């Protein structure tokens, strides 16, 4: 007799209709030590899932998504994501933070991608 461990949370990349994967592209453009830290924080999110809190994650005020906060020396990186059905964190957008507040264009882009992801997943269900 054996026991089956329930499948836990995982993260997936938002994929554009064109096939591009913007968050993965952003991560790949970073220096090796930055990539390693971002992936380390993503594994932490996967491990602790919705229970992970500050200083690693924070709900984006007035939005339906969260930000994973990665700090590498004096540089700060943000990855916007949301929790979706099937215990998935969908990685929407990532950028290097250079100002106190998240620029509106970064927030807007994450919102657009979240809406697109939800719309396309609902279309798949309806097939």
C-alpha positions as CSV (number, residue, x, y, z in Angstrom):
1,X,0.0,0.0,0.0
2,X,1.2,3.5,-0.8
3,X,0.0,7.0,-0.3
4,X,-0.3,9.6,-3.0
5,X,0.9,13.0,-2.1
6,X,-1.6,15.7,-3.4
7,X,-0.2,17.8,-6.1
8,X,0.8,21.2,-4.8
9,X,0.9,24.7,-6.2
10,X,3.0,25.5,-9.2
11,X,3.8,28.6,-11.3
12,X,3.2,28.9,-15.0
13,X,4.2,31.6,-17.4
14,X,1.7,33.8,-19.2
15,X,2.1,33.0,-22.9
16,X,1.1,35.6,-25.6
17,X,-0.9,34.5,-28.7
18,X,2.4,35.0,-30.7
19,X,4.1,32.4,-28.5
20,X,6.3,34.8,-26.6
21,X,6.7,34.3,-22.9
22,X,7.5,37.8,-21.5
23,X,8.3,36.9,-17.9
24,X,10.7,34.1,-19.0
25,X,12.3,36.5,-21.5
26,X,12.8,39.1,-18.8
27,X,14.4,36.6,-16.4
28,X,16.7,35.3,-19.2
29,X,18.0,38.8,-19.9
30,X,19.2,39.2,-16.3
31,X,22.7,38.4,-14.9
32,X,23.1,34.9,-13.6
33,X,23.0,35.8,-9.9
34,X,19.7,37.8,-10.5
35,X,18.1,34.9,-12.4
36,X,19.1,32.5,-9.6
37,X,17.5,34.8,-6.9
38,X,14.3,35.3,-8.9
39,X,14.0,31.5,-9.4
40,X,14.7,31.0,-5.7
41,X,11.9,33.3,-4.8
42,X,9.6,31.6,-7.3
43,X,10.4,28.2,-5.7
44,X,9.6,29.8,-2.3
45,X,6.2,30.9,-3.7
46,X,5.6,27.4,-4.9
47,X,6.6,25.9,-1.6
48,X,4.6,28.2,0.7
49,X,1.9,29.1,-1.9
50,X,-0.9,31.4,-0.7
51,X,0.6,31.4,2.8
52,X,3.7,33.2,1.7
53,X,3.6,36.8,2.9
54,X,5.8,39.9,3.4
55,X,8.6,40.6,2.7
56,X,8.3,38.2,-0.3
57,X,4.8,38.9,-1.6
58,X,2.4,41.7,-1.4
59,X,-1.1,42.3,-2.8
60,X,-1.0,45.1,-5.3
61,X,-3.3,47.8,-4.0
62,X,-6.5,48.1,-6.0
63,X,-5.7,45.2,-8.3
64,X,-6.6,41.5,-8.5
65,X,-3.0,40.4,-8.6
66,X,0.1,40.1,-6.3
67,X,3.7,41.0,-6.6
68,X,6.7,38.7,-5.8
69,X,9.4,41.0,-4.5
70,X,13.0,40.0,-5.2
71,X,15.9,42.0,-3.9
72,X,19.4,41.6,-5.2
73,X,21.9,43.9,-3.4
74,X,20.5,47.4,-4.2
75,X,18.3,46.3,-7.1
76,X,14.7,45.4,-6.8
77,X,12.7,43.2,-9.1
78,X,8.9,42.6,-9.2
79,X,7.0,39.8,-10.7
80,X,3.2,40.3,-10.9
81,X,1.1,37.1,-10.7
82,X,-2.3,35.8,-9.7
83,X,-3.6,32.6,-8.4
84,X,-5.8,30.6,-10.9
85,X,-7.8,27.4,-10.8
86,X,-5.8,24.2,-10.6
87,X,-3.4,25.6,-8.0
88,X,-1.5,27.7,-10.4
89,X,0.3,31.0,-10.0
90,X,0.3,32.7,-13.4
91,X,3.3,34.9,-13.9
92,X,2.1,38.0,-15.8
93,X,4.8,40.6,-15.9
94,X,8.3,41.3,-14.5
95,X,10.4,44.4,-14.3
96,X,13.2,46.0,-12.4
97,X,11.8,48.5,-10.0
98,X,13.3,52.0,-10.2
99,X,10.7,54.2,-8.4
100,X,8.8,54.1,-5.2
101,X,5.4,53.2,-6.7
102,X,4.9,50.8,-9.5
103,X,4.5,52.7,-12.8
104,X,1.0,52.7,-14.2
105,X,2.2,51.1,-17.5
106,X,3.6,48.1,-15.6
107,X,0.3,47.7,-13.7
108,X,-1.8,48.1,-16.9
109,X,0.3,45.5,-18.7
110,X,-0.2,43.0,-15.9
111,X,-3.9,43.6,-15.9
112,X,-4.2,43.2,-19.6
113,X,-2.4,39.9,-19.5
114,X,-4.4,38.6,-16.6
115,X,-7.7,39.4,-18.5
116,X,-6.3,37.8,-21.6
117,X,-5.3,34.7,-19.7
118,X,-8.7,34.3,-18.0
119,X,-10.5,34.9,-21.3
120,X,-8.5,32.3,-23.1
121,X,-8.8,29.7,-20.3
122,X,-12.6,30.2,-20.3
123,X,-12.7,29.8,-24.1
124,X,-10.8,26.5,-23.7
125,X,-13.4,25.3,-21.1
126,X,-16.2,26.1,-23.5
127,X,-14.9,23.9,-26.3
